[in-house]
Amino acid sequence: MIAEDYTKVQVSAKIYWGFNIEIPNKRLITMSKQNIIDEMISFMKTFFAIHNLEELKEGVDNLNLHIHQEIVPGQTIYVCGTHS
C-alpha cells in the first residue's frame, strides 16, 4: 500500500504521547473530528487490553481528547488530551 493513502493520527497527551493509528484517506474524508477521536479511543482501549495494560486502558476514560487543526488527508492529525 502507498503511504499517501493513509493519514497518521497521533495522541499528544501525557503518558499516551506517540500512540498512533493510520486511517485510510477514503474513509477519513467521511469522518468528523469526533469520529476520529472515537476511533482513537477504541483502538487505544483494544491495544491496551490485548497487551494486558489495564491501568493504561482504564486511564483512557479520564482523557479529554480534542483536535484543534483542520483535517487534511496525508497530514498527521494530533489528538490532544488532558486528564480530567
N, C-alpha and C positions, 0 to 999 in steps of 0.2 A: 504494500500500500504506500501511496505517496504521502509524505508528512503534511503537505499542504491541504490534504483532505480532512484534517483534524485540527481542532483547536485545543490547546492545553488550558486547563482550568486548575488553578493552584490556590491553596489556602495560605493566607497570610494572617496567622494568629499564633500567639504564644503556645508552645508545646506542639501544635499541629502544623507549624510553618513547613512548607515544602510538600505537604501531601498534595498529590495532583492526579487528575484523570484527563483523558482525552475524549472529546465529544466530536463525532463526525459533523463536518460543516453543514451537510444537507439537513441534519437534524437540528443543529444549533440555531439555524436561521428561523426555525419554527418555535423556539423556546423563549420564554420570558426570563428576566433575571431571577425571579422566584423559582421557576422551573429548574434553572441551573443550580441554584442553591439547594433545592430539594434533592436533586440528583447527587450532588456532592455529599450531602448528609447521608443519603442511602449508601453510597459507596464507602464512606468512612466507617459507618457502623458495621457493614458487612465485612470489610477488610479487618477491622479490629476484632470482630467476633471470630472470624476464621483463624486468626493468629493468637487467639486467647489473650487479647489485650483488653480485658473487661473495664479497667479503670479509664482507659482512653475512650472506649466505646461509650461508657456512661457519661463522660465529660462532654461528648458532642452535644448532648441535650442542653448543656449550660452555655453553649456558644450562641452569640447573637451575630449571625452571618449576614453580610450585605455586599453588594457590588456597587462601586462608585462610578466606574467607567462605562463608556458606551461599548456595546458588544460588536466587535469587528472580527469576523471569521479569519482565522490564521494568526491573530494576535493573542498572546497569553492573557487570560482573564484572571484577575486576582479577586478571590473571595476573602474579604477582610472579616476578621472576627474579634469580638471582645467577649470576655467571660461575664455572664450575668449572675 
